[in-house]
């Protein structure tokens, strides 16, 4: 049974101090439920106040978990895809993915149940275990006997977000990664996901999942002066250079997963990862899915000044309440795209549908994503808890070029910003490079 509600998560910001306080609030509530006669004031002082102070200070001045690569692993982190439904044809793969899901609420449990119904080969989490990726939160969402995480038939994998590093990343590396793995094509002991990044590949596609959360949390006080830029660790860059060297004969389509966004119409942009990918893949266009923002949004063809060209999708609507507006002076006021933050990033559509109002906060819909790979064709379907929202179909040709078409569910009123949903999979209205 879930132990938290959507009300527990309302009005959260990207704040390590607030996340630790919410963690201690949950711990205090559990302590009082276990011992109904306990003095509430003593619990407040010992758990909410001193517990918060200790845990927050420990995470802020304590040592972050060392960044781990595949040097001491039995694999190189590049896993061949395996279809359990047709083992002789690993070009047909189905996977489900979700971001910002691990909240331990009825809403996240429902999303997990829907993902499980897909009976997919792989299930992948794109980061953020709330509130701080603590051991109990890892247990309750992923690895406990009643944890709702839907395991894929061929494997389950995960990358961290910023919230896992609010506890210095220790529970993620120590508790979660040993449970993440992928089947080997020839059988035998599964590949273990030893590091916070990986690649799934077959003859037509490469799916590269990157950890850009490690440097999304800065040192105490300094991060308020200099915003963390979510750059990639040198070990991860070295892995990319080693495993994906320039090869004019490799014409596979490239899909990128990360937690922190490349571009956004609502929050800051983080182009550092895209600049590394540009050096690795050159002029190759990629499809890029990320989380961090708690909404669904699709962007058209975009590149920053020195970044790779990408078709971006934000899928951070997995489990956190999707706060799309507030009630102010009796009126519904919705969050709108911010041209100052967009920097030429071409927003095509986003989900601004009202699901309910809770404590004067307008909430939208949670959801997940289904990827289906069929030889050189790729279908990506974005779903909420009751239906599909948006579907795109891609092909990669013999020269490695991507082409696609898109359509929305006519029964779902997504907010369309450009002339057509096809702008999400074509040049549409090309955006100028940001500065």
C-alpha positions as MATLAB code, in Angstrom:
seq = 'XXXXXXXXXXXXXXXXXXXXXXXXXXXXXXXXXXXXXXXXXXXXXXXXXXXXXXXXXXXXXXXXXXXXXXXXXXXXXXXXXXXXXXXXXXXXXXXXXXXXXXXXXXXXXXXXXXXXXXXXXXXXXXXXXXXXXXXXXXXXXXXXXXXXXXXXXXXXXXXXXXXXXXXXXXXXXXXXXXXXXXXXXXXXXXXXXXXXXXXXXXXXXXXXXXXXXXXXXXXXXXXXXXXXXXXXXXXXXXXXXXXXXXXXXXXXXXXXXXXXXXXXXXXXXXXXXXXXXXXXXXXXXXXXXXXXXXXXXXXXXXXXXXXXXXXXXXXXXXXXXXXXXXXXXXXXXXXXXXXXXXXXXXXXXXXXXXXXXXXXXXXXXXXXXXXXXXXXXXXXXXXXXXXXXXXXXXXXXXXXXXXXXXXXXXXXXXXXXXXXXXXXXXXXXXXXXXX';
ca = [
       0.000    0.000    0.000;
       1.317    3.493   -0.805;
       2.365    5.501    2.226;
       2.153    9.003    0.751;
      -0.445   11.180   -0.937;
      -0.237   13.835   -3.615;
      -0.826   16.445   -0.893;
       2.568   15.476    0.587;
       4.266   16.689   -2.584;
       2.454   19.930   -3.343;
       4.452   23.135   -3.714;
       7.820   21.421   -3.934;
      10.667   23.269   -5.562;
      14.149   22.096   -6.574;
      15.403   22.513   -3.012;
      17.553   20.058   -1.109;
      16.621   21.619    2.235;
      12.895   21.337    1.520;
      13.237   17.748    0.305;
      15.016   16.696    3.493;
      12.360   18.436    5.586;
       9.603   16.567    3.736;
      11.522   13.328    4.342;
      11.611   14.019    8.079;
       7.920   14.903    8.079;
       7.173   11.488    6.590;
       9.447    9.810    9.147;
       7.702   11.603   12.002;
       4.291   10.575   10.697;
       5.380    6.934   10.475;
       6.790    7.047   14.003;
       3.563    8.427   15.435;
       1.487    5.858   13.549;
       3.645    3.050   14.928;
       3.443    4.450   18.483;
       0.126    6.321   18.853;
       0.813    7.320   22.469;
       4.153    8.981   21.801;
       4.578   12.663   22.661;
       4.055   14.648   19.459;
       6.254   17.541   20.563;
       9.211   15.271   21.308;
       8.790   13.638   17.889;
       8.718   17.047   16.235;
      11.936   18.134   17.960;
      13.823   14.862   17.534;
      12.696   13.962   14.014;
      11.510   17.118   12.252;
      14.055   19.540   13.716;
      17.185   17.662   14.763;
      16.634   14.886   12.233;
      16.306   17.424    9.447;
      19.378   19.342   10.603;
      21.498   16.184   10.767;
      20.373   14.692    7.468;
      20.565   17.975    5.578;
      23.996   18.854    6.935;
      25.214   15.312    6.264;
      24.141   15.539    2.625;
      25.525   19.038    2.143;
      28.967   18.588    3.667;
      29.204   14.804    3.471;
      31.087   13.013    0.727;
      29.184   12.325   -2.484;
      29.311    8.764   -3.738;
      32.213    8.404   -6.183;
      31.175    8.440   -9.797;
      31.287    4.840  -10.996;
      32.004    3.578  -14.519;
      32.272    0.053  -15.952;
      36.025   -0.342  -15.365;
      35.533   -2.980  -12.670;
      32.415   -4.538  -14.181;
      31.996   -7.738  -16.152;
      30.434   -5.691  -18.982;
      31.134   -2.397  -20.727;
      27.654   -0.993  -20.103;
      26.559   -1.590  -23.716;
      23.825   -4.214  -23.544;
      22.466   -6.045  -26.583;
      18.681   -5.907  -26.580;
      16.843   -9.160  -25.979;
      13.251   -9.937  -26.936;
      11.821  -12.646  -24.710;
       8.768  -12.998  -26.947;
      10.871  -13.751  -30.057;
      14.444  -14.590  -28.938;
      15.545  -15.236  -32.515;
      14.624  -11.700  -33.569;
      15.994   -9.071  -31.215;
      15.083   -6.287  -33.638;
      11.558   -6.291  -32.182;
      11.659   -4.760  -28.724;
       9.104   -3.178  -26.427;
       9.963   -1.040  -23.422;
       8.161    1.184  -20.955;
       9.742    4.205  -19.367;
       8.789    6.820  -16.869;
      10.437    9.772  -15.131;
       9.919   11.390  -11.736;
       7.800    8.408  -10.784;
       9.118    7.120   -7.441;
       6.734    8.883   -5.058;
       4.974    5.946   -3.332;
       1.511    7.415   -3.919;
      -1.740    5.937   -5.275;
      -1.102    7.821   -8.520;
       2.372    6.348   -9.021;
       1.072    2.881   -8.148;
      -1.596    3.221  -10.830;
       0.979    4.257  -13.414;
       3.144    1.278  -12.419;
       0.203   -1.098  -12.777;
      -0.503    0.217  -16.285;
       3.147   -0.174  -17.228;
       3.100   -3.748  -15.930;
       0.120   -4.551  -18.156;
       2.287   -3.808  -21.191;
       4.339   -6.939  -20.478;
       7.368   -5.183  -21.950;
      10.900   -6.392  -22.520;
      12.440   -3.502  -20.568;
      11.304   -1.036  -17.930;
      13.390    2.086  -17.351;
      13.229    4.889  -14.788;
      14.653    8.267  -15.819;
      15.390    9.477  -12.330;
      14.130   11.107   -9.135;
      13.276    8.994   -6.119;
      11.438   11.238   -3.680;
      12.132   12.959   -1.521;
      15.901   12.393   -1.346;
      16.494    8.898   -2.691;
      16.808    7.582    0.861;
      17.185    3.830    1.530;
      13.567    3.481    2.676;
      12.363    5.318   -0.436;
      14.393    3.017   -2.691;
      12.928    0.048   -0.812;
       9.314    1.224   -0.937;
       9.308    2.106   -4.632;
      11.663   -0.419   -6.227;
      13.070   -3.340   -4.292;
      10.801   -4.209   -1.351;
       8.519   -7.279   -1.515;
       5.487   -5.073   -2.188;
       7.289   -2.399   -4.228;
       5.211   -1.431   -7.285;
       8.044   -1.028   -9.814;
       7.151   -3.099  -12.943;
      10.079   -5.279  -13.907;
      10.679   -5.868  -17.613;
      10.972   -9.419  -18.898;
      14.428   -8.723  -20.288;
      15.517   -6.242  -17.670;
      14.978   -3.144  -15.564;
      17.364   -0.209  -15.627;
      17.562    3.228  -14.004;
      19.441    6.492  -14.131;
      19.500    9.010  -11.275;
      18.058   12.502  -11.118;
      18.912   15.352   -8.817;
      16.868   13.949   -5.926;
      19.005   10.786   -5.661;
      21.986   13.076   -5.086;
      20.188   14.912   -2.285;
      21.376   11.918   -0.237;
      24.775   12.029   -1.974;
      23.761    9.181   -4.273;
      24.737    6.475   -1.787;
      21.406    4.566   -1.663;
      21.103    4.696   -5.464;
      24.501    3.099   -6.037;
      24.460    0.794   -3.013;
      20.827   -0.371   -2.919;
      19.182    0.191   -6.308;
      21.844   -0.473   -8.955;
      22.603   -4.040   -7.761;
      18.939   -4.843   -8.546;
      19.082   -3.335  -12.046;
      20.097   -5.701  -14.840;
      19.581   -6.826  -18.445;
      19.483  -10.325  -19.959;
      22.355  -11.526  -22.106;
      21.389  -12.587  -25.666;
      23.131  -15.933  -25.280;
      21.763  -16.580  -21.818;
      23.735  -16.952  -18.600;
      24.079  -14.468  -15.772;
      22.343  -11.166  -16.652;
      24.356   -8.021  -17.187;
      24.374   -5.988  -14.025;
      23.944   -2.241  -14.383;
      27.127   -1.342  -12.574;
      27.081    2.401  -13.307;
      24.539    5.214  -13.493;
      24.523    5.149  -17.312;
      24.191    2.477  -20.008;
      23.357    1.721  -23.624;
      20.799   -0.698  -25.085;
      21.425   -1.509  -28.734;
      20.473   -3.744  -31.627;
      21.211   -3.661  -35.363;
      19.056   -0.588  -35.974;
      18.988    1.517  -32.799;
      21.129    2.700  -29.928;
      19.464    3.913  -26.741;
      22.001    5.767  -24.603;
      20.979    6.670  -21.034;
      23.149    9.320  -19.369;
      23.633   10.538  -15.818;
      23.498   14.328  -15.931;
      22.092   14.497  -12.407;
      25.477   14.029  -10.707;
      26.448   17.661  -11.242;
      22.954   19.094  -10.955;
      23.502   19.609   -7.220;
      26.171   22.100   -6.201;
      28.152   22.783   -3.021;
      26.448   24.430   -0.049;
      25.753   28.155   -0.654;
      27.871   28.210   -3.829;
      25.022   26.719   -5.867;
      22.942   29.806   -5.075;
      25.633   31.980   -6.643;
      26.661   29.726   -9.523;
      23.881   27.448  -10.786;
      24.979   23.842  -11.333;
      25.181   23.131  -15.065;
      24.410   19.364  -15.023;
      27.520   18.526  -17.057;
      28.677   14.962  -17.612;
      31.425   13.404  -15.522;
      34.779   12.856  -17.238;
      34.441    9.081  -16.779;
      31.117    9.102  -18.605;
      32.577   11.210  -21.418;
      35.491    8.766  -21.714;
      32.979    5.891  -21.935;
      31.110    7.657  -24.732;
      34.336    8.274  -26.634;
      35.466    4.667  -26.237;
      32.196    2.879  -26.990;
      30.892    5.188  -29.747;
      33.895    6.327  -31.767;
      33.308    7.957  -35.159;
      32.224    5.277  -37.616;
      30.792    6.284  -40.969;
      29.455    2.754  -41.453;
      27.317    2.826  -38.310;
      23.922    4.109  -39.465;
      21.864    3.224  -36.410;
      19.323    5.653  -35.033;
      20.264    7.260  -31.716;
      17.891    7.816  -28.793;
      19.092    9.658  -25.693;
      17.664    9.319  -22.181;
      18.568   11.688  -19.342;
      16.954   13.203  -16.294;
      17.842   16.883  -16.719;
      16.417   18.628  -19.775;
      18.291   19.865  -22.814;
      15.822   22.645  -23.525;
      12.599   23.899  -21.989;
       9.802   26.401  -22.432;
       9.190   26.552  -18.675;
      12.471   26.071  -16.807;
      16.196   26.736  -17.400;
      18.078   24.991  -20.198;
      21.075   22.709  -19.655;
      23.082   22.377  -22.901;
      26.316   20.850  -21.532;
      25.314   17.249  -22.244;
      24.255   18.215  -25.777;
      27.661   19.786  -26.403;
      29.407   16.512  -25.528;
      27.004   14.543  -27.742;
      27.720   16.904  -30.627;
      31.428   16.050  -30.369;
      30.625   12.333  -30.283;
      27.925   12.087  -32.967;
      28.581   15.189  -35.051;
      25.689   16.184  -37.297;
      23.599   13.115  -36.421;
      20.085   14.031  -35.283;
      18.819   12.281  -32.147;
      15.564   11.703  -30.302;
      15.927   12.773  -26.663;
      13.612   11.992  -23.741;
      14.088   13.518  -20.291;
      12.280   14.227  -17.025;
      12.912   16.754  -14.214;
       9.995   19.018  -15.120;
       6.758   17.478  -13.939;
       4.801   17.686  -17.175;
       4.500   16.205  -20.644;
       5.799   18.400  -23.475;
       7.098   17.781  -27.005;
       9.598   19.989  -28.821;
      10.565   20.287  -32.466;
      13.976   20.151  -34.076;
      16.420   22.102  -31.924;
      20.094   22.651  -31.258;
      21.846   24.998  -28.885;
      24.867   26.987  -30.035;
      27.314   24.080  -29.721;
      24.884   21.248  -29.060;
      23.590   18.288  -30.986;
      20.370   18.535  -33.003;
      17.571   16.816  -31.098;
      13.842   16.237  -30.969;
      13.143   16.629  -27.262;
      10.337   15.236  -25.121;
       9.760   15.959  -21.450;
       8.124   12.984  -19.691;
       8.421   14.073  -16.055;
       4.742   13.396  -15.374;
       5.324    9.908  -13.968;
       4.353   10.208  -10.321;
       4.822   13.680   -8.899;
       1.710   15.880   -8.843;
       1.707   17.765  -12.144;
       1.193   21.317  -10.896;
      -0.027   23.295  -13.894;
      -1.522   26.274  -12.092;
      -2.887   27.928   -8.969;
      -6.153   29.382   -7.784;
      -5.529   33.084   -7.159;
      -8.256   35.467   -6.065;
     -10.836   32.902   -7.099;
      -9.441   32.519  -10.630;
      -7.603   29.638  -12.292;
      -4.136   30.798  -13.324;
      -2.128   28.361  -15.459;
       1.625   28.093  -16.011;
       2.484   29.257  -19.515;
       5.605   28.946  -21.686;
       8.221   31.595  -20.915;
       9.802   33.091  -24.069;
      12.786   34.321  -22.032;
      13.631   30.755  -21.035;
      12.941   29.152  -24.417;
      15.918   30.714  -26.259;
      14.571   29.509  -29.570;
      13.509   26.092  -28.276;
      10.463   25.180  -30.437;
       7.676   23.962  -28.166;
       5.161   21.987  -30.236;
       2.624   20.840  -27.650;
       2.183   20.282  -23.941;
      -0.392   18.815  -21.613;
      -2.153   21.553  -19.658;
      -5.396   19.694  -18.991;
      -6.904   20.104  -15.545;
      -7.515   16.849  -13.721;
      -8.405   18.203  -10.278;
      -7.829   21.028   -7.819;
      -6.154   20.217   -4.508;
      -5.402   22.893   -1.911;
      -5.777   25.666   -4.496;
      -3.311   23.902   -6.808;
      -4.447   22.859  -10.293;
      -3.163   19.376  -11.040;
      -2.708   17.714  -14.419;
      -2.304   14.091  -15.442;
       0.371   11.518  -14.640;
       1.576    9.105  -17.291;
       4.292    7.010  -18.923;
       5.761    6.122  -22.323;
       5.869    3.010  -24.515;
       8.692    2.535  -27.036;
       8.290   -0.146  -29.681;
      11.243   -0.942  -31.937;
      10.554   -2.963  -35.064;
      13.675   -3.240  -37.215;
      14.349    0.282  -38.552;
      10.993    1.603  -37.328;
      10.287    3.147  -33.939;
       6.939    4.035  -32.375;
       6.760    6.182  -29.251;
       3.406    6.472  -27.507;
       2.835    8.898  -24.647;
       0.061    7.950  -22.246;
      -1.768    9.231  -19.203;
      -3.551    6.958  -16.735;
      -6.514    6.339  -19.039;
      -5.583    6.817  -22.704;
      -2.893    7.751  -25.199;
      -2.019   11.404  -25.790;
       0.461   11.582  -28.611;
       2.022    9.055  -30.970;
       5.075    9.433  -33.198;
       6.467    7.003  -35.741;
      10.076    7.160  -36.848;
      12.270    5.427  -39.407;
      16.039    5.427  -39.705;
      17.267    4.959  -43.272;
      20.412    3.342  -44.598;
      22.295    6.612  -44.164;
      21.354    7.054  -40.510;
      18.822    9.799  -41.205;
      15.644   10.043  -39.154;
      12.207   10.744  -40.575;
       8.935   10.731  -38.728;
       5.279   11.552  -38.523;
       3.162   12.377  -35.506;
      -0.424   12.626  -34.429;
      -2.331   13.334  -31.267;
      -5.374   11.642  -29.835;
      -8.268   13.774  -31.159;
     -10.186   13.050  -27.962;
      -7.446   14.600  -25.795;
      -7.080   18.367  -25.763;
      -3.321   18.859  -25.659;
      -2.198   22.468  -26.027;
      -0.806   22.825  -29.557;
       1.641   25.715  -29.925;
       2.760   25.368  -33.557;
       0.833   24.750  -36.778;
       0.938   20.961  -36.646;
       1.902   18.021  -34.459;
       4.191   16.965  -37.309;
       6.460   19.840  -36.254;
       7.586   17.521  -33.438;
       9.156   15.082  -35.905;
      10.301   17.346  -38.743;
      12.147   20.589  -39.315;
       8.827   22.393  -39.033;
       9.786   25.879  -37.910;
      13.546   25.556  -37.276;
      14.682   27.316  -34.129;
      17.679   29.620  -34.102;
      20.598   28.380  -32.054;
      20.540   29.712  -28.510;
      23.410   31.747  -27.170;
];
